[in-house]
Amino acid sequence: MTHTVSAPALRAFKSPFRSIPLHFAAACLIGALLTDIAYWRTMQMMWTNFSAWLLLAGAVLGAVGLLAGLIDAARGLLALRTAAGWLYGVGNLIVFGLAIFNSFVHSRDAWTSVMPLGLALSVVTVLLVLIVAVLGARVRRLAAGGW
């Protein structure tokens, strides 16, 4: 008896490993920006704690995503032969570095943990996340043989 693998099962192995942890990391970093804005508007210390937790979760998930990106590159699912692929990889490293630095900034006490540097870093990090997400969509199309 011959066993065949269905097409959806094969597609599961062709999808990039990096996409899920990087999407969750992006959600955490965007959440950190929102909680920083909430702290700026209300000055309730609870929001700084939420920001610190979200930044830590974003950094950890970003590290998992970077490791998964290396696996995807080895599997040929990350088109590093193009400028967009290299910008995507370097952009993810920069976002990861900013998230870690922002996490250190948020570990300070009271007002200085968020204002002004923590909030500015959160804004820059989220803008870079959005740019990297657009590059990621382009790289995924390139790896799949699209434009």
Contact map, one row per residue, 1 for C-alpha under 8 A:
111000000000000000000000000000000000000000000000000000000000000000000000000000000000000000000000000000000000000000000000000000000000000000000000000
111100000000000000000000000000000000000000000000000000000000000000000000000000000000000000000000000000000000000000000000000000000000000000000000000
111110000000000000000000000000000000000000000000000000000000000000000000000000000000000000000000000000000000000000000000000000000000000000000000000
011111000000000000000000000000000000000000000000000000000000000000000000000000000000000000000000000000000000000000000000000000000000000000000000000
001111101100000000000000000000000000000000000000000000000000000000000000000000000000000000000000000000000000000000000000000000000000000000000000000
000111111100000000000000000000000000000000000000000000000000000000000000000000000000000000000000000000000000000000000000000000000000000000000000000
000011111110000000000000000000000000000000000000000000000000000000000000000000000000000000000000000000000000000000000000000000000000000000000000000
000001111111000000000000000000000000000000000000000000000000000000000000000000000000000000000000000000000000000000000000000000000000000000000000000
000011111111100000000000000000000000000000000000000000000000000000000000000000000000000000000000000000000000000000000000000000000000000000000000000
000011111111110000000000000000000000000000000000000000000000000000000000000000000000000000000000000000000000000000000000000000000000000000000000000
000000111111111000000000000000000000000000000000000000000000000000000000000000000000000000000000000000000000000000000000000000000000000000000000000
000000011111111000000000000000000000000000000000000000000000000000000000000000000000000000000000000000000000000000000000000000000000000000000000000
000000001111111100000000000000000000000000000000000000000000000000000000000000000000000000000000000000000000000000000000000000000000000000000000000
000000000111111100000000000000000000000000000000000000000000000000000000000010000000000000000000000000000000000000000000000000000000000000000000000
000000000011111110000000000000000000000000000000000000000000000000000000000010000000000000000000000000000000000000000000000000000000000000000000000
000000000000111111100000000000000000000000000000000000000000000000001001000010000000000000000000000000000000000000000000000000000000000000000000000
000000000000001111110000000000000000000000000000000000000000000010011011000000000000000000000000000000000000000000000000000000000000000000000000000
000000000000000111111100000000000000000000000000000000000000000111111001000000000000000000000000000000000000000000000000000000000000000000000000000
000000000000000111111110000000000000000000000000000000000000000010000000000000000000000000000000000000000000000000000000000000000000000000000000000
000000000000000011111111000000000000000000000000000000000000000010000000000000000000000000000000000000000000000000000000000000000000000000000000000
000000000000000001111111100000000000000000000000000000000000110110000000000000000000000000000000000000000000000000000000000000000000000000000000000
000000000000000001111111110000000000000000000000000000000000110110000000000000000000000000000000000000000000000000000000000000000000000000000000000
000000000000000000111111111000000000000000000000000000000000000000000000000000000000000000000000000000000000000000000000000000000000000000000000000
000000000000000000011111111100000000000000000000000000000100100000000000000000000000000000000000000000000000000000000000000000000000000000000000000
000000000000000000001111111110000000000000000000000000001111110000000000000000000000000000000000000000000000000000000000000000000000000000000000000
000000000000000000000111111111000000000000000000000000000100000000000000000000000000000000000000000000000000000000000000000001001000000000000000000
000000000000000000000011111111100000000000000000000000000100000000000000000000000000000000000000000000000000000000000000000000000000000000000000000
000000000000000000000001111111110000000000000000000001101100000000000000000000000000000000000000000000000000000000000000000000000000000000000000000
000000000000000000000000111111111000000000000000000001100100000000000000000000000000000000000000001000000000000000000000010011000000000000000000000
000000000000000000000000011111111100000000000000000000000000000000000000000000000000000000000000000000000000000000000000010001000000000000000000000
000000000000000000000000001111111110000000000000001001000000000000000000000000000000000000000000000000000000000000000000000000000000000000000000000
000000000000000000000000000111111111000000000000011101100000000000000000000000000000000000000000000000000000000000000000010000000000000000000000000
000000000000000000000000000011111111100000000000001000000000000000000000000000000000000000000000000000000000000000000010011001000000000000000000000
000000000000000000000000000001111111110000000000000000000000000000000000000000000000000000000000000000000000000000000000000000000000000000000000000
000000000000000000000000000000111111111000000011011000000000000000000000000000000000000000000000000000000000000000000000000000000000000000000000000
000000000000000000000000000000011111111100000011001000000000000000000000000000000000000000000000000000000000000001000110010000000000000000000000000
000000000000000000000000000000001111111110000000000000000000000000000000000000000000000000000000000000000000000000000010000000000000000000000000000
000000000000000000000000000000000111111111100010000000000000000000000000000000000000000000000000000000000000000000000000000000000000000000000000000
000000000000000000000000000000000011111111111111000000000000000000000000000000000000000000000000000000000000000001000000000000000000000000000000000
000000000000000000000000000000000001111111100000000000000000000000000000000000000000000000000000000000000000000001100000000000000000000000000000000
000000000000000000000000000000000000111111100000000000000000000000000000000000000000000000000000000000000000000000000000000000000000000000000000000
000000000000000000000000000000000000011111110000000000000000000000000000000000000000000000000000000000000000000000000000000000000000000000000000000
000000000000000000000000000000000000011111111010000000000000000000000000000000000000000000000000000000000000001000000000000000000000000000000000000
000000000000000000000000000000000000001001111111000000000000000000000000000000000000000000000000000000000000000000000000000000000000000000000000000
000000000000000000000000000000000000001000111111100000000000000000000000000000000000000000000000000000000000010000000000000000000000000000000000000
000000000000000000000000000000000000001000011111110000000000000000000000000000000000000000000000000000000000000000000000000000000000000000000000000
000000000000000000000000000000000011011000111111111000000000000000000000000000000000000000000000000000000000000000000000000000000000000000000000000
000000000000000000000000000000000011001000011111111100000000000000000000000000000000000000000000000000000100010011000000000000000000000000000000000
000000000000000000000000000000000000000000001111111110000000000000000000000000000000000000000000000000000000000000000000000000000000000000000000000
000000000000000000000000000000010010000000000111111111000000000000000000000000000000000000000000000000000000000000000000000000000000000000000000000
000000000000000000000000000000111011000000000011111111100000000000000000000000000000000000000000000000000100000000000000000000000000000000000000000
000000000000000000000000000000010000000000000001111111110000000000000000000000000000000000000000000000100110000000000000000000000000000000000000000
000000000000000000000000000000000000000000000000111111111000000000000000000000000000000000000000000000000000000000000000000000000000000000000000000
000000000000000000000000000110110000000000000000011111111100000000000000000000000000000000000000000000000000000000000000000000000000000000000000000
000000000000000000000000000110010000000000000000001111111110000000000000000000000000000000000000001101100000000000000000000000000000000000000000000
000000000000000000000000000000000000000000000000000111111111000000000000000000000000000000000000001100100000000000000000000000000000000000000000000
000000000000000000000000100100000000000000000000000011111111100000000000000000000000000000000000000000000000000000000000000000000000000000000000000
000000000000000000000001111110000000000000000000000001111111110000000000000000000000000000000000001000000000000000000000000000000000000000000000000
000000000000000000000000100000000000000000000000000000111111111000000000000000000000000000000001001100000000000000000000000000000000000000000000000
000000000000000000000000100000000000000000000000000000011111111100000000000000000000000000000000000000000000000000000000000000000000000000000000000
000000000000000000001101100000000000000000000000000000001111111110000000000000000000000000000000000000000000000000000000000000000000000000000000000
000000000000000000001100100000000000000000000000000000000111111111000000000000000000000000000001000000000000000000000000000000000000000000000000000
000000000000000000000000000000000000000000000000000000000011111111100000000000000000000000000001000000000000000000000000000000000000000000000000000
000000000000000001001100000000000000000000000000000000000001111111110000000000000000000000000000000000000000000000000000000000000000000000000000000
000000000000000011111100000000000000000000000000000000000000111111111000000000000000000000000000000000000000000000000000000000000000000000000000000
000000000000000001000000000000000000000000000000000000000000011111111100000000000000000000011000000000000000000000000000000000000000000000000000000
000000000000000001000000000000000000000000000000000000000000001111111110000000000000000000000000000000000000000000000000000000000000000000000000000
000000000000000011000000000000000000000000000000000000000000000111111111000000000000000000000000000000000000000000000000000000000000000000000000000
000000000000000111000000000000000000000000000000000000000000000011111111100001000000000000000000000000000000000000000000000000000000000000000000000
000000000000000000000000000000000000000000000000000000000000000001111111110000000000000000000000000000000000000000000000000000000000000000000000000
000000000000000010000000000000000000000000000000000000000000000000111111111000000000000000000000000000000000000000000000000000000000000000000000000
000000000000000111000000000000000000000000000000000000000000000000011111111111000000000000000000000000000000000000000000000000000000000000000000000
000000000000000000000000000000000000000000000000000000000000000000001111111111110000000000000000000000000000000000000000000000000000000000000000000
000000000000000000000000000000000000000000000000000000000000000000000111111110000000000000000000000000000000000000000000000000000000000000000000000
000000000000000000000000000000000000000000000000000000000000000000000011111111000000000000000000000000000000000000000000000000000000000000000000000
000000000000000000000000000000000000000000000000000000000000000000000001111111100000000000000000000000000000000000000000000000000000000000000010000
000000000000011100000000000000000000000000000000000000000000000000000001111111100000000000000000000000000000000000000000000000000000000000010011000
000000000000000000000000000000000000000000000000000000000000000000001001101111110000100000000000000000000000000000000000000000000000000000110010000
000000000000000000000000000000000000000000000000000000000000000000000000100111111100100000000000000000000000000000000000000000000000000000110110000
000000000000000000000000000000000000000000000000000000000000000000000000100001111111110000000000000000000000000000000000000000000000000000000000000
000000000000000000000000000000000000000000000000000000000000000000000000000000111110110000000000000000000000000000000000000000000000000000000000000
000000000000000000000000000000000000000000000000000000000000000000000000000000111111110000000000000000000000000000000000000000000000000000000000000
000000000000000000000000000000000000000000000000000000000000000000000000000000011111111000000000000000000000000000000000000000000000000000000000000
000000000000000000000000000000000000000000000000000000000000000000000000000000010111111100000000000000000000000000000000000000000000001001100000000
000000000000000000000000000000000000000000000000000000000000000000000000000001111111111110000000000000000000000000000000000000000000001100100000000
000000000000000000000000000000000000000000000000000000000000000000000000000000011111111111000000000000000000000000000000000000000000000000000000000
000000000000000000000000000000000000000000000000000000000000000000000000000000000011111111100000000000000000000000000000000000000000001000000000000
000000000000000000000000000000000000000000000000000000000000000000000000000000000001111111110000000000000000000000000000000000000001001100100000000
000000000000000000000000000000000000000000000000000000000000000000000000000000000000111111111000000000000000000000000000000000000000000000000000000
000000000000000000000000000000000000000000000000000000000000000000000000000000000000011111111100000000000000000000000000000000000000000000000000000
000000000000000000000000000000000000000000000000000000000000000000000000000000000000001111111110000000000000000000000000000000010001000000000000000
000000000000000000000000000000000000000000000000000000000000000001000000000000000000000111111111000000000000000000000000000000001001000000000000000
000000000000000000000000000000000000000000000000000000000000000001000000000000000000000011111111100000000000000000000000000000000000000000000000000
000000000000000000000000000000000000000000000000000000000000000000000000000000000000000001111111110000000000000000000000000000000000000000000000000
000000000000000000000000000000000000000000000000000000000000000000000000000000000000000000111111111000000000000000000000000010011000000000000000000
000000000000000000000000000000000000000000000000000000000010011000000000000000000000000000011111111100000000000000000000000000000000000000000000000
000000000000000000000000000000000000000000000000000000000000000000000000000000000000000000001111111110000000000000000000000000000000000000000000000
000000000000000000000000000000000000000000000000000000000000000000000000000000000000000000000111111111000000000000000000100010000000000000000000000
000000000000000000000000000010000000000000000000000000110110000000000000000000000000000000000011111111100000000000000000010010000000000000000000000
000000000000000000000000000000000000000000000000000000110010000000000000000000000000000000000001111111110000000000000000000000000000000000000000000
000000000000000000000000000000000000000000000000000000000000000000000000000000000000000000000000111111111000000000000000000000000000000000000000000
000000000000000000000000000000000000000000000000000000100000000000000000000000000000000000000000011111111100000000000100110000000000000000000000000
000000000000000000000000000000000000000000000000000100110000000000000000000000000000000000000000001111111110000000000000000000000000000000000000000
000000000000000000000000000000000000000000000000000000000000000000000000000000000000000000000000000111111111000000000000000000000000000000000000000
000000000000000000000000000000000000000000000000000000000000000000000000000000000000000000000000000011111111000011001100000000000000000000000000000
000000000000000000000000000000000000000000000001001100000000000000000000000000000000000000000000000001111111100111000100000000000000000000000000000
000000000000000000000000000000000000000000000000000100000000000000000000000000000000000000000000000000111111100010000000000000000000000000000000000
000000000000000000000000000000000000000000000000000000000000000000000000000000000000000000000000000000011111110110000000000000000000000000000000000
000000000000000000000000000000000000000000000000000000000000000000000000000000000000000000000000000000000111111110000000000000000000000000000000000
000000000000000000000000000000000000000000001001000000000000000000000000000000000000000000000000000000000001111111000000000000000000000000000000000
000000000000000000000000000000000000000000100000000000000000000000000000000000000000000000000000000000000000111111100000000000000000000000000000000
000000000000000000000000000000000000000000000000000000000000000000000000000000000000000000000000000000000101111111111100000000000000000000000000000
000000000000000000000000000000000000000000000001000000000000000000000000000000000000000000000000000000001111111111101100000000000000000000000000000
000000000000000000000000000000000001001100000001000000000000000000000000000000000000000000000000000000001100011111111110000000000000000000000000000
000000000000000000000000000000000000000100000000000000000000000000000000000000000000000000000000000000000000001111111110000000000000000000000000000
000000000000000000000000000000000000000000000000000000000000000000000000000000000000000000000000000000000000000101111111000000000000000000000000000
000000000000000000000000000000000000000000000000000000000000000000000000000000000000000000000000000000001000000111111111100000000000000000000000000
000000000000000000000000000000000001000000000000000000000000000000000000000000000000000000000000000001001100000111111111110000000000000000000000000
000000000000000000000000000000001001100000000000000000000000000000000000000000000000000000000000000000000000000001111111111000000000000000000000000
000000000000000000000000000000000000000000000000000000000000000000000000000000000000000000000000000000000000000000011111111100000000000000000000000
000000000000000000000000000000000000000000000000000000000000000000000000000000000000000000000000010001000000000000001111111110000000000000000000000
000000000000000000000000000011011001000000000000000000000000000000000000000000000000000000000000001001000000000000000111111111000000000000000000000
000000000000000000000000000000001000000000000000000000000000000000000000000000000000000000000000000000000000000000000011111111100000000000000000000
000000000000000000000000000000000000000000000000000000000000000000000000000000000000000000000000000000000000000000000001111111110000000000000000000
000000000000000000000000000010000000000000000000000000000000000000000000000000000000000000000010011000000000000000000000111111111000000000000000000
000000000000000000000000010011001000000000000000000000000000000000000000000000000000000000000000000000000000000000000000011111111100000000000000000
000000000000000000000000000000000000000000000000000000000000000000000000000000000000000000000000000000000000000000000000001111111110000000000000000
000000000000000000000000000000000000000000000000000000000000000000000000000000000000000000100010000000000000000000000000000111111111000000000000000
000000000000000000000000010000000000000000000000000000000000000000000000000000000000000000010010000000000000000000000000000011111111100000000000000
000000000000000000000000000000000000000000000000000000000000000000000000000000000000000000000000000000000000000000000000000001111111110000000000000
000000000000000000000000000000000000000000000000000000000000000000000000000000000000000000000000000000000000000000000000000000111111111000000000000
000000000000000000000000000000000000000000000000000000000000000000000000000000000000000100110000000000000000000000000000000000011111111100000000000
000000000000000000000000000000000000000000000000000000000000000000000000000000000000000000000000000000000000000000000000000000001111111110000000000
000000000000000000000000000000000000000000000000000000000000000000000000000000000000000000000000000000000000000000000000000000000111111111000000000
000000000000000000000000000000000000000000000000000000000000000000000000000000000001101100000000000000000000000000000000000000000011111111100000000
000000000000000000000000000000000000000000000000000000000000000000000000000000000000100100000000000000000000000000000000000000000001111111110000000
000000000000000000000000000000000000000000000000000000000000000000000000000000000000000000000000000000000000000000000000000000000000111111111000000
000000000000000000000000000000000000000000000000000000000000000000000000000000000001000000000000000000000000000000000000000000000000011111111100001
000000000000000000000000000000000000000000000000000000000000000000000000000001100001100100000000000000000000000000000000000000000000001111111110000
000000000000000000000000000000000000000000000000000000000000000000000000000011100000000000000000000000000000000000000000000000000000000111111111000
000000000000000000000000000000000000000000000000000000000000000000000000000000000000000000000000000000000000000000000000000000000000000011111111111
000000000000000000000000000000000000000000000000000000000000000000000000000000100000000000000000000000000000000000000000000000000000000001111111111
000000000000000000000000000000000000000000000000000000000000000000000000000111100000000000000000000000000000000000000000000000000000000000111111110
000000000000000000000000000000000000000000000000000000000000000000000000000010000000000000000000000000000000000000000000000000000000000000011111110
000000000000000000000000000000000000000000000000000000000000000000000000000000000000000000000000000000000000000000000000000000000000000000001111111
000000000000000000000000000000000000000000000000000000000000000000000000000000000000000000000000000000000000000000000000000000000000000000001111111
000000000000000000000000000000000000000000000000000000000000000000000000000000000000000000000000000000000000000000000000000000000000000001001100111
